[in-house]
Amino acid sequence: MNAPIEPHRFILEPCEARRFANLCGQFDAHLRLIEERLTIVIRNRGNQFELLGPQAQTDCAEHLLRRLYRETKATDLSPDLVHLFLQESDVEELLTPSIEASVALRTRKGMIRPRGANQQRYVKAILEHDINFGVGPAGTGKTYLAVACAVDALEREQVRHILLVRPAVEAGEKLGFLPGDLAQKIDPYLRPLYDALFEMLGVEQVAKLIEKQVIEVAPLAYMRGRTLSNSFIILDESQNTTLEQMKMFLTRIGFGSTAVITGDITQVDLPRGSKSGLSHVIEVLHDVPGISFTHFLSQDVVRHPLVQRIVEAYERFEQQAPDLSPKRPETDAPLLPPTRRPRNEGSQDD
C-alpha cells in the first residue's frame, strides 16, 4: 500500500491579523486560486499552514505564500495580482527563486521586476545585448519591459535619449483621415508606450523630456538616413515592417545604443502578399552573435486570465485550420449567374 503523503507545514511570521486577511482574500479566494493552479490542498489556522500534495508543488506553494505575505505589508492583494504571481509559479521557476532577485529595473516611480522565467531572460538579454527581439502574443510584457529597460538606462545615464518608433501601418482606418500633423496622427498608435512612460516617470516629466527631445517619437519611415548613437530605441509592432524597412532600421544602430524590437507575428496588418520583416529577420539573424531573441508563449500572458485562454484558443484553431481562405467549388460552373447590365456608349469593357 502507498504510504500517506506527509503534510507540509510552515509558519508565517510576524503574525498580523490584517495581513493574513489580505493574504487569504475574501472567503479565502486567494488560497483557492493557488490550490487550483498547483493542484494541492491548503489548510491554515492563523499563521500556521498545512499543505497537502506532491512535495515539489507544496515547496513551491510555500515559497509563493511567503512572497505574497511580504507583499501584504504594503499592498492590498487582489485576485488579479495573485494571478500575476501565479504566472511564475511553475515548479522549475519557483525552485529557483534567486533568479528574480538578480534582475530589477529602476524608474522614478519605483523598482520594476520581471515576472516569470521568460520575462527575466528577456530583461537580462536586453541588459547584455545591443539588439534584442521580443516576439509573442499580446499581454506578455514585451513592450512594457522594453520601456522599463529604456527608462532604467536613462536614469543611470547610460543613454542620452529614448526613441520610440512604429511602422505607420494601421488595422482599419488610414492615417490620412486622422486630424493633426504626422506626429499627432501616429501618437494614438503609440499609446501603450506612452502609458508605460507615464507610469514610470509621471506625465509632467514625460512632457518635459519630449519637449527637450530626450524622448522622441517617430514613424519608422523617418529613420532612413539617421545614425542613432547613445540611444535606447524601441521598435514596436515590428510585425508590420516590410523586409526593406526592417533592414533599414537595424542598420541605423550606432555606438552606445540598445535596440529592442517587439512584435507578434500572428497579427500582421501588411497588405496581402507582403512578407513581414519580423518573420524574415528571425530566419536571417537567428544565429548571429550579439543579437538576442526571446519568444513568449501564451503561458507568459500577464493580463486577465481570459486573455491567456483567448490566445491559446486562437493557436489551437489556427493549427487545426491553417488555411482559412474561401475555396471555390471544384465544378467549373460560376458561383452565381452573370448579371446583365445595360451597355453604355463608349464603354471600355469591350
Salt bridges, closest charged atoms under 4 A:
GLU16 OE2 - ARG19 NH1 3.84
ASP28 OD2 - ARG32 NH1 3.78
GLU35 OE1 - ARG32 NE 2.57
GLU50 OE1 - ARG9 NE 3.06
GLU50 OE2 - ARG43 NH1 3.37
ASP59 OD1 - HIS8 ND1 3.30
GLU62 OE1 - HIS8 NE2 2.53
GLU62 OE2 - ARG66 NE 2.96
GLU88 OE1 - ARG67 NH1 3.16
ASP90 OD1 - ARG37 NH2 3.60
GLU100 OE1 - ARG67 NH2 3.10
ASP152 OD2 - ARG156 NE 2.97
GLU155 OE2 - ARG108 NH2 3.81
ASP195 OD1 - ARG191 NH1 3.96
GLU216 OE2 - ARG226 NH1 2.88
GLU283 OE1 - LYS275 NZ 3.47
ASP349 OD2 - ARG341 NH2 2.16
ASP350 OD2 - ARG343 NH2 2.54
